[in-house]
Amino acid sequence: MNEIFFYLSKYVWIIISPDSIFVILLTLCLLLLLFGRTLKATVLLALLTCCTLLLSFFSVGDWMLYPLESRYQHNPDLPEHVDGIIVLGGSIIPDRSLVWQQLETNQFHERLSSFIQLAQQYPQARLVFSGGSGSTETGSPTEAQFARPYFLTAGISPQRLIMENQSRNTAENASYTKQLVNPLPGENWLLVTSAFHMPRAIGAFCQQHWKVIPYPVDHQTSPSKYSLTGYSLIDHADNLVMASHEWLGLLAYYATGKTPQLFPAQCEY
């Protein structure tokens, strides 16, 4: 079942992502023109134009991301003792790292830097990096194989590092990490991931009956600028795609029993 979910999530998203829908509708508009359906083509083109103008001047994606990013306290109050720290993958680009033989990251690099900072703050805590490969191609490089030397170079002791390299999505991050570290009841574990991704991550860990402490990073929104307008179609489109992916991910996880709540806050048990 996990295999079916993984491949469906990849291929269905290719079709239903906002940028794909835009291209599909634009192609449909052209076909309508070719077949002489001028009125329908004009209406559809007008709709696409209005949506493009709206997205150019207003960051709809930010409006969608903010409820996700504000779900948990930023810079949370942390306990005096922490047993372990988990950071989820998603910030490393394995294929590019393999080509250039050095760590290549995306805009979510703060996951890694915050993990290192917390590791220094809690020198006795166990440290877990959870990240395999999200590629549908077999034999693809994993995030873990590039994360480990990076952490060692940053001064983290190899004896503290635990690398989980089998997971392909957030649900598998939670299940494989729990199997790997076998946390005891009452232990304090921090979970580090991007703020917009934290609700789905917490839901996945709750489904594993593992109550972790959220430590959100990589905030993508600036609430003080929501009412301001400014032309930036590409940036606004990127945020819309990111937000749509996360909300649809939450819906898919809830529908398939990978999270106990549609919009997780804390574990209910």
C-alpha positions in Angstrom: 0.0 0.0 0.0 2.9 2.4 0.8 4.3 1.7 -2.7 1.0 2.6 -4.4 0.7 5.8 -2.3 4.3 6.8 -3.1 4.0 6.5 -6.8 0.5 7.9 -7.0 1.5 11.0 -4.9 4.3 11.6 -7.4 2.4 11.1 -10.7 -0.9 12.7 -9.6 0.9 15.8 -8.4 2.5 16.3 -11.8 -1.1 16.6 -13.2 -2.8 18.6 -10.5 -0.1 21.1 -9.5 -1.1 24.7 -10.2 1.5 25.2 -12.9 0.4 22.0 -14.7 -3.2 23.0 -14.5 -2.3 26.3 -16.1 -0.5 24.6 -19.0 -3.4 22.2 -19.5 -5.9 25.0 -19.6 -3.8 27.0 -21.9 -3.4 24.0 -24.2 -7.2 23.5 -24.1 -7.7 27.2 -25.0 -5.5 26.6 -28.1 -7.5 23.5 -29.1 -10.8 25.4 -28.8 -9.5 28.0 -31.1 -8.3 25.4 -33.6 -11.7 23.8 -33.6 -13.5 27.1 -34.0 -14.9 27.3 -30.5 -13.9 31.0 -30.3 -16.3 32.1 -27.6 -15.3 29.3 -25.2 -11.6 29.9 -26.0 -12.0 33.6 -25.3 -13.8 33.0 -22.0 -11.1 30.6 -20.9 -8.3 32.9 -22.0 -9.8 35.8 -20.1 -10.0 33.6 -17.0 -6.4 32.6 -17.3 -5.4 36.2 -17.8 -7.3 37.4 -14.8 -5.7 34.6 -12.6 -2.2 35.5 -13.9 -2.7 39.2 -13.1 -4.0 38.4 -9.7 -1.1 36.1 -9.0 1.4 38.6 -10.3 0.4 41.3 -7.8 -0.8 39.2 -4.8 1.0 36.4 -3.2 -1.9 34.0 -2.8 0.6 31.3 -1.8 1.7 33.3 1.2 -1.9 33.5 2.4 -2.1 29.8 2.1 1.3 29.1 3.8 0.8 31.4 6.8 -1.8 29.1 8.6 0.7 26.3 8.2 3.7 28.3 9.4 1.9 29.8 12.4 0.4 26.5 13.6 3.3 26.0 16.1 5.3 28.4 18.2 8.4 29.8 16.5 11.5 29.8 18.6 9.7 27.5 21.1 10.5 27.2 24.8 12.7 24.1 25.0 13.1 21.7 27.9 16.3 21.7 29.9 17.0 18.1 28.9 16.6 16.7 25.3 17.1 13.1 24.5 17.2 13.4 20.8 16.9 15.7 17.8 15.5 14.7 14.5 15.8 16.7 11.3 13.8 15.7 8.2 15.3 15.6 4.7 14.1 17.8 1.9 16.9 20.4 1.9 19.5 18.4 0.0 19.5 17.8 -3.8 21.1 14.4 -4.1 21.4 14.2 -7.9 23.1 17.6 -8.1 25.3 16.8 -5.1 26.4 13.6 -6.9 27.2 15.4 -10.1 29.3 18.1 -8.4 30.6 15.9 -5.6 29.7 18.4 -2.9 26.7 19.3 -0.9 24.0 21.0 -2.9 21.0 22.4 -1.1 17.7 24.2 -1.9 16.0 27.1 0.0 15.4 24.9 3.0 19.0 24.8 4.1 18.0 26.2 7.5 16.9 22.7 8.5 20.5 21.6 8.5 22.0 24.7 10.1 19.4 24.7 12.9 20.0 21.0 13.5 23.7 21.7 14.0 23.0 24.6 16.3 20.6 22.4 18.4 23.2 19.6 18.5 25.7 22.1 20.0 23.1 23.3 22.5 22.3 19.7 23.7 25.6 17.9 23.5 24.2 14.7 25.0 21.3 14.4 22.6 21.1 11.6 20.0 21.0 13.1 16.5 19.0 11.7 13.7 18.9 12.8 10.0 16.0 11.2 8.2 16.1 11.4 4.5 16.3 8.9 1.7 15.4 9.6 -1.9 12.1 10.9 -3.2 12.9 9.9 -6.7 10.9 7.2 -8.5 14.1 5.9 -10.1 15.7 2.9 -8.4 19.3 3.3 -7.2 19.0 7.1 -6.9 21.4 8.8 -4.4 20.0 9.6 -1.0 20.1 12.8 1.1 21.6 10.9 4.0 24.8 10.0 2.1 25.6 13.7 1.6 24.3 14.9 5.0 26.6 12.7 7.0 30.0 14.2 5.8 28.5 17.7 6.0 27.6 17.2 9.7 31.0 15.6 10.5 32.7 18.6 8.9 30.6 20.9 11.1 32.1 19.2 14.1 29.4 16.7 15.1 30.7 13.5 16.6 30.1 10.4 14.4 29.1 8.5 17.6 26.1 10.8 18.0 24.8 10.6 14.4 22.1 8.2 13.3 21.4 8.3 9.6 18.0 7.1 8.3 18.3 6.6 4.5 15.3 4.6 3.5 12.4 7.1 3.8 10.8 8.6 0.6 8.2 10.8 2.2 7.2 12.3 5.5 5.2 9.3 6.7 8.2 7.0 6.1 10.4 9.6 7.9 8.3 9.0 11.0 7.9 5.2 10.8 11.5 4.4 9.9 13.0 6.8 12.4 10.9 5.3 15.2 12.1 1.8 14.2 15.7 3.0 14.2 15.9 4.8 17.5 13.1 3.0 19.5 12.3 6.0 21.7 11.2 5.4 25.3 8.1 6.8 26.9 8.7 10.2 28.5 11.8 11.0 26.4 12.0 14.5 24.9 12.7 14.5 21.1 12.8 17.7 19.0 11.6 17.6 15.4 13.2 20.1 13.0 11.6 20.8 9.6 10.3 23.8 7.6 7.5 25.6 9.4 5.0 25.1 6.6 5.7 21.4 6.6 5.5 21.0 10.4 1.8 20.2 10.6 2.0 17.2 8.3 5.2 16.0 10.0 3.7 16.2 13.4 0.7 14.3 12.2 2.9 11.6 10.8 4.8 11.2 14.1 1.5 11.3 16.0 0.3 8.4 13.8 3.3 6.5 15.1 2.3 7.3 18.7 5.4 9.4 19.1 4.9 12.8 20.6 7.8 15.0 19.5 8.5 18.7 20.2 8.1 20.8 17.0 11.0 23.2 16.2 9.9 24.9 13.0 12.4 26.7 10.8 12.7 28.0 7.2 9.7 30.4 7.4 8.7 31.4 3.9 6.2 34.2 4.8 6.3 37.7 6.1 2.9 38.5 7.6 3.6 42.3 7.7 3.7 42.4 3.9 0.4 40.5 3.2 -1.5 43.7 2.4 1.2 45.1 0.1 1.2 44.7 -3.6 4.2 44.2 -5.8 4.8 42.5 -9.1 6.5 39.2 -8.8 4.8 36.5 -10.9 7.6 33.9 -10.6 8.0 34.2 -6.8 4.3 34.2 -6.2 3.8 31.2 -8.5 6.5 29.3 -6.6 4.8 29.9 -3.3 1.4 28.9 -4.7 2.8 25.6 -5.9 4.5 25.0 -2.5 1.4 25.8 -0.5 -0.9 23.8 -2.8 1.4 20.8 -2.5 1.4 21.0 1.3 -2.3 21.4 1.7 -3.0 18.6 -0.7 -0.4 16.5 1.1 -2.3 17.0 4.4 -5.5 16.0 2.8 -4.0 12.9 1.2 -2.4 11.9 4.5 -5.6 12.3 6.4 -7.6 10.4 3.8 -5.2 7.5 3.9 -4.7 7.3 7.6 -1.2 8.7 7.7 -2.1 11.5 10.1 -4.9 11.3 12.7 -6.0 14.9 12.1 -6.6 16.9 8.9 -4.8 20.0 10.4 -2.6 18.5 13.2 -1.8 20.5 16.3 -0.5 18.1 18.9 -1.0 14.3 19.4 -4.4 13.6 21.0 -3.3 10.6 23.1 
